[in-house]
Amino acid sequence: MRFTRDLSKLSIIGLVVLAVLAVVLSAAALLSTRTVPAEPAPTRAPVAPDSSPETPSAEPTPAPTPEPSSEPTSAAPNEEPTSDAPSLEPTESESAATSGNTVVVIGDSFSLGEEAWVSTAAEELGWGDVVNLASPGRGYLSAPRSCDFEPCSRFGGSVDLIAQAQPELVVTFGGTADGDYALDDAPSDYFAALREALPDAELVAINPVTGDSPAPYWLTLHAKNIRAAVEAVDGTFINVGQPGAGDGDTLTAETQDEIARAVVEALS
């Protein structure tokens, strides 16, 4: 009886073992038949060879530096070209009184001689060709006592002679030889004719001077008449005063220098 019970237990145990074994075998069979999907192989972009001419470079290619041109470059339309060279255009036209052109001086004996004011003024003002038509005793009314040229006449009768030199500047210095006689229209007629003959010339008149002391009053009247006449034709009047009062018949070198300084100062 006991043996029969033991055999029954063994049978049950065997059945349990077989059942467990069957479960294990079934699970193993399921695992062996399961399909595992293959992992995709990593893709890799093809690398273009470095030597391929069709592959653009990643680095920017610098533009070629142009070589300096040997041709001159013209300035822009709105820009003025600059230059260190001095301009050849004159900045200001020179006055005929200091231009180095032809100058005519007409007067009496006070404008003659090496020490006369003419030489000093010509040097200081840079006069070029100086034509001196001064003669002893020449005036607005009086004819000269002697002349080195023709016509030997007073100022009004010498206009053609002055014009022949084609001067740019005419300086008239006289009136003392006319004495105490009213000049009337003689100065105005003379300067009007001179302006007509030389429309572009610079006309200058100097007041009459004397070596007498005191200077007579009629010289003042002469000076007023002469000034009005020359200024009426756009000329210049120079009043040098009476620096030679007391010199006598001939003006000293010092007086001539004073006259020259006054002329230079007025025409500079």
C-alpha positions, 0 to 999 in steps of 0.5 A: 500500500505504501509502495503504491503511494510512493509510486504515485508521488513519483509519477506526479513529480515526473509529470511536473518535470515533463511539463516544465521541460515542455514549457522550456523547450517550447520557449526555446523553439519560439526564440530560435524561430524569431526573425531579428531585423538586420541593422542598416549599414551606415551610409557615407557620402562619397568624398570627391578627390582634391584634384577634381576641377569641378569641385569648388573651393571652400576658401574665397579666392582673392581678386588679383591685385592690378598692376600700377598703370604707367598711363596718367589718370585724368581727374574726375569731372567734378574734381580739379587736378592738383599740382605743385607747379606754380601757376603760369597765369598772372595774378594781377596786371602790373601798372604802366608806372612800374611795368618796365615799358616805355615812359616819356618824361616831358618838362623843363630844365628841372628834369634834365641832368644826371642828378635829376629825379628821372634817373632815381624814379626810373630805377626805383619803379623799374621803368624800361625805355625812358624817353626824356623830352625835357627842354629848358623853358618848356611849359604849358604856355612858353616854348623852350629856349632850345631843343634837341628834337623837333618840334621845339614847342610847348607841351600842347605842341609836343603831343605828336612827338610824345605819341611817336614813342608809343609810351605806356606812361607819360609824366609831365612836369612843368609850369614854372617857366610860364611865370605869373600868367594864367594858364587858362585852358592850356593844361586841359587842352594839352591833356585832352589831346594827349588822351586822344592820342594815347587812349590806353596810356597812364598820364601823370602830372607833377605840380610846378616847383621853384628854387625861389624863396618864398615860392610865389602864390601863382604856382599854387594857382597853376597847380590847381589848374593842372590837377583839374586838367589831368584828372579830367582825363583819368590821369594822376596828379602828384603834389611834391610840394616845394622842396627846392625853395631857396635853391636858386635857379638850379635844384640841388641833388637833395631836392631832386631826391625828394622829388624822386621819392615823392614820385616813387611813393605816389606811383608804387 
